[in-house]
Amino acid sequence: MTTEKTPKQDIPKTDTAGAAQQQNPFAAFMPFAPFGAFAAPDPMKVWEQTHQAWQKIFSDAQGQAQKWADEYASMEKQLFTRANQAVDTWAQLARDSIAYTEQLSSQARKLGFDAARKAGIVGA
């Protein structure tokens, strides 16, 4: 009696869910896996990318803050220059006002003595 062995014609079925779980044993504990960014198999790679993104954001923000501070310093310098010019202008106006007051006082005194002389007041 000859026993002939027939080759198997059936294709074994594969369990895709079981295969995915064999690749990543923590797949059941990753609730954000369907959302793309959190589905990366290497969490350190995601951490590094996130860290680089935040580092770029903060370095750009620091650059913008420094640019603004430099611009503000320039405006502040202009402010103090103009304030000093205004003080100098006010001081000149005060000096001119005092000089004019002195001139008016002198002229008023002369006119008063001339009027007294013309009126015949003794001692004028």
C-alpha positions in Angstrom: 0.0 0.0 0.0 1.3 3.2 -1.0 0.4 6.2 0.8 0.7 9.2 -1.3 1.0 12.5 0.4 -0.8 15.3 -1.3 0.7 18.8 -0.9 -1.4 21.3 1.0 -3.3 23.7 -1.3 -4.6 25.9 1.5 -3.0 29.3 2.2 -2.7 29.9 5.9 -4.7 32.8 7.1 -2.8 35.6 8.8 -4.2 37.6 11.7 -3.4 41.2 10.8 -4.4 42.5 14.3 -2.2 39.9 15.9 0.7 40.8 13.5 0.3 44.5 14.3 0.4 43.7 18.0 3.5 41.6 17.5 5.2 44.5 15.8 4.3 46.9 18.5 3.3 45.3 21.8 2.1 48.6 23.2 -0.3 49.3 20.3 -3.3 48.7 22.6 -2.1 51.4 25.0 -1.6 54.1 22.4 -5.0 55.9 22.3 -3.6 58.7 20.0 -2.2 56.3 17.4 -4.8 57.1 14.7 -3.9 60.8 14.9 -0.7 60.7 12.9 1.9 62.7 14.9 1.5 60.5 18.0 1.5 57.3 15.9 5.3 57.3 15.3 6.8 54.1 16.4 9.8 55.9 18.0 8.7 58.2 20.8 12.2 59.7 21.1 12.0 60.8 17.5 8.7 62.6 18.2 10.3 64.1 21.3 13.3 65.4 19.3 11.1 66.8 16.6 8.9 68.5 19.1 11.9 69.8 21.0 13.4 71.2 17.8 10.1 72.9 16.9 9.8 74.6 20.3 13.5 75.5 20.2 13.0 77.2 16.9 9.8 79.0 18.1 11.6 80.3 21.2 14.8 81.4 19.3 12.6 83.2 16.7 10.7 84.9 19.5 13.9 85.9 21.2 15.2 87.3 18.0 12.0 89.3 17.5 12.2 90.5 21.1 15.8 91.6 20.7 14.9 93.4 17.4 12.0 95.2 19.2 14.3 96.1 22.1 16.9 97.6 19.7 14.1 99.6 17.9 12.8 100.8 21.3 16.3 101.9 22.4 16.6 103.9 19.2 13.3 105.6 19.8 14.2 106.2 23.4 17.5 107.9 22.3 15.5 110.1 20.0 13.1 110.9 22.8 15.9 112.0 25.2 17.6 114.0 22.4 14.3 115.9 21.7 13.6 116.4 25.4 17.1 117.9 25.9 16.5 120.2 22.9 13.1 121.2 24.3 14.7 122.0 27.7 17.4 124.0 25.9 14.7 125.9 24.0 12.7 126.6 27.2 15.9 127.8 28.9 16.6 130.1 26.0 13.0 131.4 26.1 13.3 132.0 29.9 16.6 133.8 29.4 15.1 135.9 26.7 12.0 136.6 28.9 14.2 137.7 31.8 16.3 139.9 29.5 13.2 141.5 28.0 11.8 142.0 31.5 15.0 143.7 32.5 14.9 145.9 29.4 11.2 146.9 30.1 12.0 147.6 33.7 14.9 149.9 32.8 12.8 151.7 30.2 9.9 152.1 32.7 12.3 153.5 35.3 13.7 156.0 32.7 10.2 157.0 31.6 9.1 157.5 35.2 12.0 159.8 36.0 11.5 161.7 32.8 7.8 162.2 33.5 8.7 163.3 37.1 11.2 165.8 35.8 8.8 167.2 33.3 6.1 167.4 36.0 8.5 169.4 38.1 8.9 167.0 41.0 11.8 168.0 43.1 14.7 165.5 43.4 13.8 163.7 40.1 
